[in-house]
Structures are given as structure tokens and as C-alpha cells.
Amino acid sequence: MQLEELIAKVSRLSAARQQEVLDFVTFLEQRYADEQVAEQADWSDHQFHALSIDQAMRGLEFEPDLYSEDDLKERWQ
């Protein structure tokens, strides 16, 4: 269906029916926008795993060392 044909059909409707068409188009925009966001947020397992590790390790470089080698009972070679 061409845009001109759609405009012609909608223009023949009453104002109340035109509002229904507008409401439906708005609904479709929201519905498919939500689906696009969901598709973009669909991460692979590798991406999620990498982010999880990054988040878990974030800030550890600033943590003080709690133990030294002297605290070890055995030293592994």
C-alpha cells in the first residue's frame, strides 16, 4: 500500500476514526521500538561473561594488600 493511498483512506474517515488510526500507529511505533531495544540488548554469552568479570574485578587494583608472602605457610613453586 502506498502512502498516498493510506492518506486518502484515512482522510475519508470521521475525526474519531482518524484518532483511532493515529492511536494504533502510535501503538505500533512503541511496540516495534521496544522489540528493537530488546534485540540490541541481546548479548552473547561471551559478551556477558566478559562484562561480568570486568565488573567483578573493577577497583581491585586500588585495594590494599592484606597478606604478604610471610603469611603463607607453604610456598608453591
Secondary structure, DSSP 8 states (H G I E B T S, - for coil): --HHHHHHHHHTS-HHHHHHHHHHHHHHHHHHHHHHHHHHT---HHHHHHHHHHHHHTTGGGS-----GGG-SS---
